[in-house]
């Protein structure tokens, strides 16, 4: 049980810590097109990201795949600005961005999973319970993502319902901000 708690904490911090801005921005971009009316859809979306993330993390820990960390660190903000750009380009299309975001969450979760793979591979290699470690990490990751989504949805509720900001403007504003920050991150992380 202590292994589970330890790795749960790592998964939680992987999303919630101040050093996790890239993951928070990705979740923000994914969740920006949703409101509390879509809570089931957004939870499925978050789980799709966790599945992609978990799959790559497991394959990496088991040493089935390995990628250059320089390229992974560059590709992570690229996934963020692609998701944000998709929101911006599809802001006027009813439900289109939300449907595409499921595929983006799953596919880009694969790339994000590689970002933490080297660090957790070393920790799990020393442990006897790789399965419990991965399970705890992924549950912590999922819990952290749900927390970030809840915050985004609360702000959406405040801005859209109480401050009467148009949903289109809300999505555009968040996505444009995420786009700008992630392009800057990608430029700072160029692997060549």
Buried (B, 14 or more C-beta within 10 A) or exposed (E): EEBBEBBBEBBBBBBBEEEBBBBBBBBBBBBBBBBEEBEEBBBEBBBBBBBBBBBBBBBBBEEEBEBEBEBBBBBBBBBBBBBBBBBBEBBEEEEBBBEBBBEBBBBBBBBBBBBBBBEBBEBBEEEEEBEBBBBBBBBBBBBBBBBBBBBBBEBBBEBBEEEEBEBEEBBBEBBBBBBEBBBEBBEEBEEE
